[in-house]
């Protein structure tokens, strides 16, 4: 599913990686689950609008967080 910019309705450039300066591992989104090994995690991605520069963060595994 293509992402459309909320500001100018242009198709966004997707699947960009996110790195924190001086940290090669980047960032990770986590949700603590029930039990010892039931944590859910995902690496966020970014999309940028080539027209206005609007930036969004998203994860592909969003359905895992609603369980």
C-alpha angles and dihedrals in degrees: 000000000000118000117231122204113251091212103051106004094242121143109260129228105245142193096048118157124236122220128179111225111263091009117093093189096067120203133310132204114222137186120191112232133196114283133019102291102028099098116135120215139171137181110237122231130202136226124196131196111235090205105051105006096243110162128205133181122216143162127221094214096060094131091063090063094058094061 
